[in-house]
Amino acid sequence: MKKRTLKQMQKMLDVHFHDEWGRILDDINIMRQHGTQSGNQVNIHPTLMSDFLIHFRILHEFFYGKKDKRVCKAKDYIKWNKKESKRIKIWNRRIHEYLAHLSYSRLKRWRPWPIQSLLYPHYRKITIRFIKELPPKYNSRLLGDLKQRLISEVRI
């Protein structure tokens, strides 16, 4: 496999990585407008939920996925050896089952997805850290704007 050029590496961040977060943040805005509150949990339409989970899964692969030269990873840009927590590992497995399989785990007692309490705060925090640690050659206005938005967007 050919080595990626600087321009390709920058494009992956500015277009594709940025777009994943853009979609998550768009989903948050839709959820705020149309979601209904039930206790501390926001009830989210299944279509919107699937969209959220797909983009969190893509971020998970970027930050924690196994080595694969075909897939862009955080460690392609910086020294990144962060291990996923047990909770993130469990929820990522659940996301995979929900999105990719008609699994028997769907028969178990329903548990709300921890978008507000775990997934968003976790990926927000590590994305901010990732952008802060990027070498200058990968920094861009788009990533700077994303970092500022994530810093100011503390809660869903």
Beta strands, then each sheet from edge to edge (+ up, - down):
strand 1: 36-38
strand 2: 41-43
sheet 1: 1+ 2-
end
